[in-house]
Amino acid sequence: MRVGRHPAWWLLTLGALAACGGEVAERRAAPTVKAADPRAANLYLDAVRTLSANDPKREERAEQGFEQALTVDPDLWEAHYNLGVLLRRRGELRKALPHLERAHELAAAADEPLIALAEVQHALGDRDEAAELLTQYMEEHPEAQQVRLALTAVLRERGAYDSALVSARKALVRDPSSVPGLLEIGRIYRAKGDLDVAELVFQKALALDPKSAAAHNDLGLLALARGDTQRAFDEFEKATSCDASFAPARLNRASVLLRAGDYAAARGEYAKLLQVAADDVDARVALGVCLRGLNKPDEAEAEYQKVLSVAPNHAAALFNLGILRADFQQRRPDAVSFFERYLEVSAQNDPARATAERYVREIHAESASAAHDTAHASAQ
């Protein structure tokens, strides 16, 4: 994907619901769920422990553990939930969806599966369905703050700013010192273009929690909206200083460099992130974009292939491999399969779909023309 021609559409933010859920949860009691089979429970707990191990293949092995637990007990909701979260984190949204649906079905009173399910629905473009799911839950559980914030984020992404503000303010009524609630209000005003109001709200959140990486990250995005790249860099740097593992800020900082065409500096940012989060597939795809920009197509392909080895349906990796084949390796016929796979797995509202469709049409037309010319030459 050439910067300028094809925007780095997956990089600048990590999704509307990135702060609302998605971490692999420790097993907790759910009164509506039957007791787990002891063998399944042990397999599940082993998989959870695997995720904390210093092992580059920890997620792959944990996934296998959750699958084994479900083979023994197909109704272990926590295994469905954690497996869905792992698949979603790797970009395997369509594979994650049925596991999260089943987890929510089995544990209807648990917040985590509901939020994760809504996040995946939202990412797949089913924003109305995600909003309806969260709204119904809130009608029965008005005290569920995390769910309310997730609903607020979905409403904001749909452009329903007034409804989003009502939802966020209800969260603050229940907890006036809620930093996540304030950040959501600030994001709504930023989305509306009321940047001064957004700044005041973000600063209030920061006053409540001076070490909030999320608040600094939001201030960085606000600075970008104002065209102040230097301040944005400073805020993203403060965010990573507050929490070295806070991926959104480092991704945002690197994305700014990437958009500016500073591939070497962006490469360094992504490399730093991968040192602390080796299984961050989005950062690895972006590193491939940097390598491509540095005229290292073979190294770029290696990074994309690493992603596909653990997430065969990762949309951005498939798309970028198609671009690499078509525009950088002069292997246009080979690009079609990657673009077609991307079109199969990506959300219908994915902004790169039109580009992929155009490449497929053009390359098929080129192949047909070449075949016609060959046949014509053979006939003479």
Summary of the structure (lengths in Angstrom):
residues: 380
radius of gyration: 22.3
end to end distance: 41.1
largest distance: 83.0
contacts: 1299
relative contact order: 0.09
helix: 72%
strand: 0%
